[in-house]
């Protein structure tokens, strides 16, 4: 179940050897969707059951809100044709210093070298999403509003305090569904920097539609 991560980095849209990053859910602090990422994932064989699940050991202060079992359960409630081409689901570690610098996304879709991988990153164990020293604008808070995190202030700035149940729903509806939307969209067109915005819009719409049809909920509505 462990993931082998090659330390070499490759630029977005540059090397098919390690795979390209297409789309993804970003945190507030990420200014650009073009990021430095690499993968050393091997393409699946005909004998592998897909998707292949891989789990990194997150750092001490982080955890993955969804387990592999929970993700499998969520996938089974979607039409299989929507996710059958996903080769990997990777619960991927990152460095705490990267999180503090705000350079990492919440999730990504990686495509290349026979791999279609959904990558989900861990969350702080204190269940807080730190937003910086200034009170965040409404447009920043809007994507999270339906999950009802509480906006609070502390000595170093502002943060959203989440419940575990709401965080699980956020990971399913806002992240997992979005990346599955990217997987579907990839087979209809090849993405470029020019159509990146429409690719994000397609994934957003897919996530919205699947959320409306979702029967599983971790939090009370």
C-alpha positions as CSV (number, residue, x, y, z in Angstrom):
1,X,0.0,0.0,0.0
2,X,3.0,2.3,0.4
3,X,3.8,4.8,-2.3
4,X,7.2,5.2,-3.8
5,X,7.8,8.8,-4.6
6,X,10.7,9.7,-7.0
7,X,12.5,12.8,-5.7
8,X,13.0,14.2,-9.2
9,X,10.7,17.1,-10.0
10,X,9.3,17.9,-13.4
11,X,7.4,20.9,-14.6
12,X,3.7,20.9,-15.5
13,X,3.2,20.1,-19.2
14,X,6.8,19.2,-19.8
15,X,7.6,15.6,-19.3
16,X,5.5,12.5,-20.1
17,X,8.1,10.3,-18.4
18,X,6.8,11.3,-14.9
19,X,3.3,12.5,-15.8
20,X,1.6,15.9,-16.1
21,X,-0.7,17.6,-13.7
22,X,-4.0,18.6,-15.2
23,X,-6.4,20.6,-13.1
24,X,-6.9,20.2,-9.4
25,X,-8.4,21.7,-6.3
26,X,-6.2,24.4,-4.9
27,X,-5.9,26.0,-1.5
28,X,-6.5,29.8,-1.0
29,X,-2.8,30.6,-1.0
30,X,-1.9,28.9,-4.3
31,X,-1.7,31.7,-6.9
32,X,-1.4,29.5,-10.0
33,X,-2.5,26.0,-11.0
34,X,0.8,25.3,-12.7
35,X,2.8,23.5,-10.1
36,X,5.9,21.3,-9.8
37,X,4.9,17.7,-9.4
38,X,6.4,14.3,-10.4
39,X,5.1,10.8,-10.1
40,X,6.8,7.4,-10.2
41,X,3.6,5.5,-10.5
42,X,3.8,2.4,-12.7
43,X,1.0,1.8,-15.2
44,X,-1.3,-1.0,-14.0
45,X,-1.1,-4.4,-15.6
46,X,-4.1,-6.4,-16.9
47,X,-4.1,-8.4,-13.6
48,X,-4.5,-5.3,-11.3
49,X,-7.9,-4.4,-9.8
50,X,-8.5,-0.7,-10.5
51,X,-8.1,1.7,-9.1
52,X,-4.9,0.9,-7.2
53,X,-4.9,2.5,-3.8
54,X,-1.7,3.9,-2.3
55,X,-1.4,5.5,1.1
56,X,1.6,7.5,2.3
57,X,2.4,8.0,5.9
58,X,1.5,11.7,6.6
59,X,3.6,13.8,8.9
60,X,2.8,13.9,12.6
61,X,0.4,16.9,12.5
62,X,-1.6,15.7,9.5
63,X,-4.1,12.9,8.6
64,X,-6.2,11.7,5.6
65,X,-9.9,12.4,6.4
66,X,-11.0,9.6,4.1
67,X,-9.9,6.0,4.3
68,X,-9.5,3.8,1.3
69,X,-12.6,1.9,2.3
70,X,-14.6,5.1,2.4
71,X,-13.3,6.1,-1.0
72,X,-14.2,2.7,-2.5
73,X,-17.7,3.0,-1.0
74,X,-18.1,6.4,-2.6
75,X,-16.9,5.2,-6.0
76,X,-19.4,2.3,-6.0
77,X,-22.2,4.8,-5.7
78,X,-21.1,6.5,-8.9
79,X,-21.6,5.0,-12.4
80,X,-18.7,2.8,-13.0
81,X,-18.0,4.3,-16.4
82,X,-17.2,7.5,-14.6
83,X,-14.2,6.1,-12.7
84,X,-13.2,2.8,-14.4
85,X,-10.4,4.5,-16.2
86,X,-8.9,5.9,-13.0
87,X,-5.7,3.8,-12.4
88,X,-4.7,5.1,-9.0
89,X,-6.0,6.8,-5.9
90,X,-3.1,8.2,-4.1
91,X,-3.3,9.5,-0.5
92,X,-0.1,11.5,-0.8
93,X,2.1,13.0,1.9
94,X,3.5,16.5,1.8
95,X,6.0,18.4,3.9
96,X,4.7,20.5,6.7
97,X,6.9,23.4,5.5
98,X,5.2,23.2,2.1
99,X,1.8,23.5,3.8
100,X,2.9,26.5,5.8
101,X,4.2,28.2,2.7
102,X,0.8,27.6,1.0
103,X,2.1,26.0,-2.2
104,X,0.2,22.8,-2.2
105,X,-3.3,22.0,-3.5
106,X,-6.0,20.0,-1.7
107,X,-6.1,17.5,-4.6
108,X,-4.9,16.9,-8.1
109,X,-5.5,14.8,-11.2
110,X,-2.3,13.4,-12.8
111,X,-2.3,12.1,-16.3
112,X,0.5,10.5,-18.2
113,X,2.7,7.4,-18.8
114,X,-0.4,5.2,-18.7
115,X,-1.5,6.6,-15.4
116,X,-4.7,8.4,-14.5
117,X,-4.3,9.2,-10.8
118,X,-6.4,11.1,-8.3
119,X,-4.2,12.5,-5.6
120,X,-5.7,13.6,-2.3
121,X,-3.5,15.4,0.2
122,X,-3.7,15.3,4.0
123,X,-5.3,17.8,6.4
124,X,-4.1,19.2,9.7
125,X,-5.2,17.1,12.7
126,X,-6.5,20.2,14.5
127,X,-9.1,20.4,11.7
128,X,-8.3,24.0,10.9
129,X,-7.8,25.7,7.5
130,X,-5.6,28.6,8.1
131,X,-6.4,31.6,5.9
132,X,-3.7,34.2,6.8
133,X,-3.5,37.4,8.9
134,X,-6.3,39.3,7.2
135,X,-10.0,38.5,7.5
136,X,-10.8,36.6,4.3
137,X,-13.2,38.0,1.8
138,X,-16.5,36.4,1.1
139,X,-15.4,35.0,-2.2
140,X,-12.7,33.1,-0.3
141,X,-15.2,31.6,2.1
142,X,-17.9,30.9,-0.4
143,X,-16.7,27.4,-1.6
144,X,-16.7,26.2,2.0
145,X,-20.0,27.7,3.2
146,X,-22.1,24.6,2.7
147,X,-19.9,22.6,5.0
148,X,-20.5,25.1,7.8
149,X,-16.9,25.5,9.2
150,X,-16.7,28.3,11.8
151,X,-14.6,31.3,11.0
152,X,-12.4,32.2,14.0
153,X,-9.5,34.5,14.7
154,X,-6.3,33.7,16.7
155,X,-3.1,35.5,17.4
156,X,-1.6,34.9,13.9
157,X,-4.7,35.5,11.8
158,X,-7.9,33.7,10.7
159,X,-8.9,30.1,10.2
160,X,-11.9,27.9,9.6
161,X,-12.7,25.3,12.2
162,X,-14.2,22.1,10.8
163,X,-16.0,19.1,12.1
164,X,-14.6,15.7,11.0
165,X,-18.0,14.8,9.4
166,X,-18.1,18.0,7.3
167,X,-14.5,17.6,6.3
168,X,-15.2,14.1,5.0
169,X,-18.1,15.4,2.9
170,X,-15.8,18.2,1.7
171,X,-13.2,15.6,0.5
172,X,-15.9,13.6,-1.3
173,X,-17.9,16.4,-2.9
174,X,-15.4,19.2,-3.4
175,X,-12.3,17.1,-4.1
176,X,-12.9,13.5,-5.2
177,X,-15.9,14.3,-7.5
178,X,-14.0,17.2,-9.0
179,X,-11.0,15.0,-9.9
180,X,-13.3,12.3,-11.4
181,X,-14.8,15.1,-13.5
182,X,-11.3,15.9,-14.8
183,X,-10.8,12.2,-15.6
184,X,-14.0,12.2,-17.7
185,X,-13.2,15.4,-19.4
186,X,-9.7,14.1,-20.4
187,X,-11.3,11.6,-22.8
188,X,-13.3,14.2,-24.6
189,X,-10.5,16.6,-25.2
190,X,-6.8,17.1,-24.7
191,X,-6.2,20.0,-22.3
192,X,-3.9,22.9,-22.9
193,X,-3.1,26.0,-20.9
194,X,-5.6,27.8,-23.2
195,X,-8.6,25.7,-22.2
196,X,-7.7,25.2,-18.5
197,X,-10.5,27.4,-17.3
198,X,-13.2,25.4,-19.2
199,X,-11.7,22.2,-17.9
200,X,-12.1,23.5,-14.3
201,X,-15.6,24.5,-15.1
202,X,-16.5,21.1,-16.4
203,X,-15.1,19.4,-13.3
204,X,-17.0,21.9,-11.1
205,X,-20.2,21.1,-12.8
206,X,-19.7,17.4,-12.5
207,X,-19.0,17.7,-8.8
208,X,-22.2,19.8,-8.4
209,X,-24.4,17.3,-10.2
210,X,-23.0,14.3,-8.4
211,X,-23.3,16.0,-5.0
212,X,-27.0,16.7,-5.7
213,X,-27.5,13.0,-6.3
214,X,-25.3,11.7,-3.4
215,X,-27.1,9.5,-0.9
216,X,-24.3,9.2,1.6
217,X,-23.7,12.0,4.1
218,X,-21.3,12.1,7.0
219,X,-22.8,15.2,8.5
220,X,-26.5,16.0,9.2
221,X,-28.2,18.2,6.6
